[in-house]
Amino acid sequence: MEALHIDELARRFAAGLPGALGALKGEVESNFRAVLQGAAGKLDLASRSEFEVQSRVLERARERIAALEARISELEARVARPQS
């Protein structure tokens, strides 16, 4: 998870604290940030650019599979036709 998103989430969590805890806001926000970074580190996440690259690779693979399936169908039809 990108640091910017983690910082924003930590700020939002800290902002939701009751007013009486306002003095501890900085410390709590820091703790939230550490917990979020630790949790995100355990996840197997891909960056947006990696995800987009893999999406394009998958789309090309799907197109190639569709073309191969069409070719197989054509070849099967040829084999099934009686030879003249």
C-alpha positions in Angstrom: 0.0 0.0 0.0 1.4 3.4 -0.9 2.7 5.5 1.9 0.4 8.4 0.9 -2.7 6.2 1.3 -1.5 4.9 4.7 -0.8 8.4 5.9 -4.3 9.5 4.8 -5.9 6.6 6.5 -4.0 7.2 9.7 -5.0 10.9 9.7 -8.7 9.9 9.2 -8.6 7.4 12.0 -7.0 9.9 14.3 -9.5 12.6 13.3 -12.3 10.3 14.4 -11.1 10.2 17.9 -13.1 11.9 20.6 -12.0 15.5 21.5 -10.6 14.4 24.9 -7.9 12.4 23.1 -6.9 15.4 21.0 -3.7 15.8 23.0 -2.6 12.3 22.0 -3.7 12.7 18.4 -0.1 12.8 17.0 0.9 9.7 18.9 -2.3 7.8 18.1 -1.9 8.7 14.4 1.7 7.4 14.5 0.5 4.2 16.0 -2.3 3.8 13.4 0.3 4.4 10.7 2.6 1.7 12.1 -0.3 -0.8 12.4 -1.4 -0.1 8.8 2.1 -0.4 7.4 2.6 -3.7 9.2 -0.7 -5.0 8.0 -0.1 -3.9 4.4 3.4 -5.4 4.5 1.8 -8.8 5.3 -0.4 -8.6 2.2 0.8 -9.7 -1.2 -0.2 -6.5 -3.0 0.8 -5.3 -6.4 1.3 -1.7 -7.4 -1.2 -0.1 -9.8 1.3 -0.1 -12.6 2.1 -3.8 -12.0 -1.6 -4.6 -12.0 -2.1 -2.8 -15.3 0.8 -4.6 -17.0 -0.6 -7.9 -15.8 -4.0 -7.0 -17.0 -2.7 -6.3 -20.5 -0.7 -9.5 -20.5 -3.8 -11.4 -19.5 -5.9 -9.7 -22.2 -3.3 -10.7 -24.9 -3.3 -14.3 -23.6 -7.1 -14.4 -23.8 -7.0 -13.1 -27.4 -4.3 -15.7 -28.3 -6.3 -18.5 -26.6 -9.5 -17.5 -28.6 -7.5 -17.5 -31.8 -6.0 -20.9 -31.0 -9.5 -22.3 -30.1 -10.8 -21.0 -33.5 -7.9 -22.6 -35.3 -8.5 -26.0 -33.5 -12.2 -25.9 -34.4 -11.3 -25.3 -38.0 -8.7 -28.1 -38.1 -11.2 -30.5 -36.4 -13.8 -29.6 -39.0 -11.3 -30.3 -41.8 -10.4 -33.7 -40.3 -14.1 -34.6 -39.8 -15.0 -33.8 -43.5 -14.8 -36.8 -45.8 -11.8 -36.7 -48.1 -12.7 -36.4 -51.8 
